[in-house]
């Protein structure tokens, strides 16, 4: 088993200025790597969001068509027991109420969206903390 002598400098031939220069250079490289990680993370999340949006878009079109056809079916069904104008007014009002409720729920959820790359921010904070500890 080999032990290293902690009392000896790891790079005895370098001056303190050179060591700080190396530390500064390595820290700059680290920050560049963190920035690249953030870019990769954002691109990946954007790609996933785009794919998800396409599925939701297709589902929305199909749901819209179903809603239109079912609305006519409900309206014509109600028209057999009441005036057609009142029947379609009832159907339209029900959809207006549903639209308001969905809008309010969507607005509340939109407030909770966090587009910040949290993993990268946490990593940079750890790197800064590490650098501060090694400089003292």
C-alpha positions in Angstrom: 0.0 0.0 0.0 1.4 3.4 -1.0 0.8 6.6 0.9 1.3 10.1 -0.4 2.9 12.7 1.8 0.2 15.4 2.2 2.8 17.9 3.4 4.6 18.0 0.1 3.2 20.2 -2.7 1.6 18.4 -5.6 3.3 20.7 -8.1 6.4 22.1 -6.4 7.8 23.7 -9.5 4.9 26.0 -10.0 4.5 29.4 -8.4 1.4 30.5 -6.5 0.5 32.7 -9.5 0.7 29.8 -11.9 -1.4 27.7 -9.6 -4.1 30.3 -9.4 -3.9 30.8 -13.2 -4.4 27.0 -13.6 -7.3 27.1 -11.2 -8.9 30.0 -13.0 -8.5 28.3 -16.3 -9.9 25.0 -15.0 -12.8 26.8 -13.4 -13.5 28.6 -16.8 -13.5 25.3 -18.5 -15.8 23.9 -15.9 -18.3 26.8 -16.5 -18.1 26.3 -20.2 -18.9 22.6 -19.7 -21.8 23.5 -17.5 -23.1 25.9 -20.1 -22.9 23.1 -22.7 -24.8 20.8 -20.3 -27.5 23.5 -20.0 -27.8 23.7 -23.8 -28.0 20.0 -24.2 -30.6 19.8 -21.4 -32.8 22.5 -22.9 -32.6 21.0 -26.4 -33.6 17.6 -25.1 -36.5 19.0 -23.1 -37.6 21.1 -26.2 -37.5 18.0 -28.4 -39.6 16.1 -25.9 -42.1 19.0 -25.6 -42.4 19.2 -29.4 -43.1 15.5 -29.7 -45.7 15.7 -27.0 -47.3 18.7 -28.6 -47.8 16.8 -31.8 -49.6 14.0 -30.0 -51.8 16.5 -28.2 -52.4 18.4 -31.4 -53.7 15.2 -33.1 -55.8 14.3 -30.1 -57.2 17.9 -30.0 -58.3 17.7 -33.7 -60.0 14.3 -33.1 -61.6 15.5 -29.9 -62.8 18.7 -31.7 -64.5 16.7 -34.5 -66.1 14.3 -31.9 -67.3 17.3 -29.9 -68.9 19.0 -32.9 -70.7 15.8 -34.0 -71.8 15.0 -30.5 -73.0 18.5 -30.0 -75.2 18.3 -33.1 -76.5 14.9 -31.9 -77.4 16.4 -28.4 -78.9 19.5 -29.9 -81.1 17.5 -32.4 -81.9 15.0 -29.6 -83.1 17.8 -27.3 -85.0 19.4 -30.3 -87.3 16.4 -30.3 -88.6 17.5 -26.8 -88.3 21.3 -27.1 -87.8 24.1 -29.5 -84.5 23.6 -31.5 -83.3 27.1 -30.7 -83.5 26.5 -26.9 -82.0 23.0 -27.4 -78.9 24.4 -29.1 -78.7 27.3 -26.6 -78.5 24.9 -23.8 -75.7 22.9 -25.5 -73.8 26.0 -26.3 -74.1 27.4 -22.8 -72.8 24.1 -21.3 -69.7 24.3 -23.6 -69.2 28.0 -22.6 -69.2 27.1 -18.9 -66.8 24.2 -19.6 -64.5 26.5 -21.6 -64.3 29.1 -18.7 -63.5 26.4 -16.1 -60.8 24.8 -18.3 -59.3 28.2 -19.0 -59.1 29.1 -15.3 -57.5 25.7 -14.6 -55.0 26.1 -17.5 -54.1 29.6 -16.3 -53.4 28.3 -12.8 -51.2 25.4 -14.1 -49.3 27.8 -16.5 -48.2 29.8 -13.4 -46.5 26.7 -12.0 -44.4 26.0 -15.1 -40.7 26.4 -14.5 -38.6 26.6 -17.7 -35.3 26.9 -15.8 -32.8 24.1 -16.2 -32.7 23.2 -12.5 -30.2 20.4 -12.8 -27.6 22.7 -14.4 -28.2 25.4 -11.8 -27.7 23.0 -9.0 -24.5 21.7 -10.6 -23.1 25.2 -11.1 -23.9 26.0 -7.4 -22.0 22.9 -6.3 -19.0 23.8 -8.5 -18.9 27.4 -7.1 -19.1 26.0 -3.6 -16.3 23.5 -4.3 -14.1 26.3 -5.8 -14.6 28.6 -2.8 -13.7 25.7 -0.4 -10.5 25.0 -2.4 -9.4 28.6 -2.6 -9.5 29.1 1.2 
